[in-house]
Structure formats: C-alpha cells, structure tokens
C-alpha cells in the first residue's frame, strides 16, 4: 500500500515536469516563429 502511494506521488511529479516542459517548448516555438516573421518582414522591406 505504501508503495502505491509513493508511486502516485512520483508519477504525479514526473507528470507535472513533463507538462511544464511541453508548455515551455510551446512558448519557445511561438517566440521563434514570431522572430522569424519579424526577420522576413525586415528583409522584404515591409
């Protein structure tokens, strides 16, 4: 029973870590796309 409870806590911890990594990657991807669009506008002179 104690192993089950410890497993729940460990699993929840790793779940939160993975979720945070996914959110950070998503925001970084959006920022990279914004920067890329800005560079394209500068090159075309708009």
N, C-alpha and C positions, 0 to 999 in steps of 0.2 A: 504493500500500500504506500509506504514512504517513497519507494522507487517511482511509483506512478505520479505522485505529487511533485517530486523533483524533476521528473521528465516533463511534466506540464510547464513548470517554470522555465526550464532550459529551452523547451520548444517555443514558448511564448517570447523569450528573449531573442532567440535567433529569428523568429518571425518578424519582430519589430526591427531588428538590424537589417534584414533583407528589404523590408518595406521602406526604411529610411534610405537605403542605397538606391532603390528604384526611383524614389521621389527626387533625390539629388541628381541622378542621371537624367531624369526627365527635364529638370530645370536647366541643367547644363546643356542639354540638346537644344532647348528652346533659345538659350542665350547664344549658342554657337550659330544657330540659324539666323537670329537677329543680326549678329555681327556680319555674317556672310552677306545678308541682304543689304546691309549698310555699305559694305565694300563694293558690291556690284553697282549700287547707285552712284558711288563716288567715281567709279571707272567710266560709267556711261555719261556722267555729267549732269544727272538729273538733280 
